[in-house]
Amino acid sequence: MALLNILQYPDERLHTVAQPVAEIDERIQILVKDMFETMYESRGIGLAATQVDVHERVVVIDLTEDKSEPRVFINPVIIEKEGKTTYEEGCLSVPGIYDTVTRAERVKVEALDEKGEKFTLEADGLLAICIQHELDHLMGKVFVEHLSQLKQNRIKTKLKKRQKHNL
Ligand SMILES: [Zn+2]
């Protein structure tokens, strides 16, 4: 297994639209393992392949503290959305920035697992928010793009300055 490098906003590569996975082979299974390792190491609860510069539709999520509920979503599609909720989100690609985003309260998602088995999941609460956040990444969208242009500019300036000084 290997730790992967996480792209940092405003890296242009975060705006790449991911392609569907054509075949769930060993390469994808290794990618999934490496994404979990990278996410756990960074103390995140979700990671999209886009964030590690692999532009294929793969997402990993684990909301638990003890790494006990790893979830894999390959070629995920949200087929139903319901309600509205707000949550203060953060992102491993936007370190140190947290802000409130409005999303659907409940989602139904269809995806393949790492063995290629199709499943349907109905999610609410934090899981529903996390799924929407990660699927946004696959579309090339970072959560700050749900905020006002003014806020986005401030965040960009702050992060660019920080990256320049390597803080
Ligand atoms: Zn994120």
Boltz pocket constraint, residues with backbone or C-beta under 6 A from the ligand:
constraints:
  - pocket:
      binder: B
      contacts: [[A, 46], [A, 90], [A, 91], [A, 92], [A, 93], [A, 133], [A, 134], [A, 137], [A, 143]]
      max_distance: 6.0
